[in-house]
Amino acid sequence: MQTHMNGKICIVTGANSGIGKVAARELAKMGATVVLICRSRDKGEAAQQEIKTASGNNAVDLLLADLSSQQSIRQLVEQFKKRYTQLHVVLNNAGAMFPSRRESVDGIEMSLAVNHIAPFLFTNLLLDTLQASGPARIVNVNSGAHFSGKINFDDLQSQKKYGGLDLQAYSQSKLANLLVTYELARRLKDTSVTVNALHPGFVATNISQNAAPGPLKPFMSVVGRFMGINVEAGAKTSIYLASSPEIEGVSGKYFVKCVPVTSSKLSYDEALQKRTWEVSEELTKTAIHS
């Protein structure tokens, strides 16, 4: 077992399947204490045991939360802080796509709630612990879909039009996530906390299959199987950003295949970054680190 992550405490959201589970397993193999964030107790406990066995590391914890609920996120952070006084890596991996418009318990369109608001609120609530533990890293799993995204402030909740399988709401949520990643990197410039985003590639997980309407599910399953990369390959950049000594101090970058690349032109608009941050604060009723 590698040991260079010994003493490091890492959080991985959406850790019971896909690239989240692979990333959690590999961080555990490096000696880290890994805290899995899962919605389902059964699936979470199964992943926890699997990761312990595969890594030979028993320091694999499990906390439960529904990341579409802001109250659940706040309770999650309280639970974490009762158990741990340090935090070195937050891997915001959880994400979702929805074939039809749904709202979270907070009245927020679900793509926006899960893919953007959840990591925004979760990360901000943990910033004090991250800064006290530095050097520390925030890693946001984004998507190439952000290139087609636009922030429609006049219809942020997609009430007038919902794109569904054309990825409109999903792309907007991923662009919002990237905009605040860059904004946070600027705000953390003189601290020991870095924040980066990544595109894992088109990974053969169940996210797109679950998003497809019933008749299209078999088709999306086939597309994922034959065109998508496997989860082991898809997790590599997440693992790299969470653990590699090579990128110590690197912040505010967008990575593909472990290499920093240029993201969409819109994502670098500083005025848009600030406005998206401010709207996100309003939606979460919080003004942390502003």
Secondary structure, DSSP 4 states (H G I P E B T S, - for coil): ---TTTT-EEEEESTTSHHHHHHHHHHHHTT-EEEEEES-HHHHHHHHHHHHHHHT---EEEEE--TT-HHHHHHHHHHHHHH-S---EEEE------SS--B-TTS-BHHHIIIIIHHHHHHHHHHHHHHHH-SEEEEEE--GGGGG----GGGTT-SS---GGG-HHHHHHHHHHHHHHHHHHHHTTTSSEEEEEEE--SB-SSHHHHHS-GGGHHHHHHHHHHHSBPHHHHTHHHHHHHH-GGGTT--S-EEETTEEE---TGGG-HHHHHHHHHHHHHHHT--TT-
